[in-house]
Every structure is written in structure tokens, then in C-alpha cells.
Amino acid sequence: MTTIEATPVERFVANSRHHGEVWGLQCKTGWVICDSSIYEDTDVMPFWSSREAAAIHCVDEWEDFAPMAITIPEFVDEWLVDLAKDAVMLGPDWGADLCGEEVEAAEMVARYLQVSLPN
């Protein structure tokens, strides 16, 4: 029997679906947005599937930011639509080194709307 391990993006979607929310970092002036390390002239907005994972980034230049929850329906129906229009990538569950996958918003919509069909 072969076990297929979930990708980081699949784990992010599963965990955030389970908890019903994703987490971003926000302060008085807005939300955290980073430059892409893969694509030139592209922004990436990191999101985390838990408050704890988001909170570890509230240090140094982001010490004024705090984790802010976004419900899954709002994330899928509003945030991902707007991020896709603005061509902003997503950084799901980036680690302490702020590295990880960069995913298009449209791909994330598809992953959240994906329905498992009975066998």
C-alpha cells in the first residue's frame, strides 16, 4: 500500500477548512504583503491556517502587526477574488524563514471549492 503525503498547500487548505478560518497579519496601516522570491514584480500575501503560526511572525519589522482571522467563506468569496484581480500570489503557511510555496489565488479558489466525490 502506498501512502501519498499531502503537499503544504493541501495541508493548509485542509487545516483552514477544519478550523473555518485563515489568518493574516494586520496593523493600522494594512496587511502584510511581501515581494515574491520567485516571480519578478509580483506581490505575495502570506496566510496561515492557525493563529499560532501567524503570531510567530509578529517580530522585528512586523512587530506592529497582529494575527487577524478571516472566515473561509469570506476568504474564498471575497479575498481570493480580489487577490486574483490584483494578480497577488498567496504564501500558504510560510515558516519562520518566510519561505514556501507561492500559489495563484485562482488555484486556491479551485482547491477550496473542490468537492470529494464518493467512490
Secondary structure, 3 states (H helix, E strand, C coil): CCCCCCCHHHHHHHHHHHHCEEEEEEECCEECCEECCCCCCCEEEEEECCHHHHHCCCCHHHCCCEEEEEEHHHHHHHHHHHHHHCCCEEEECCCCCCCCCCECHHHHHHHHHCCCCCC
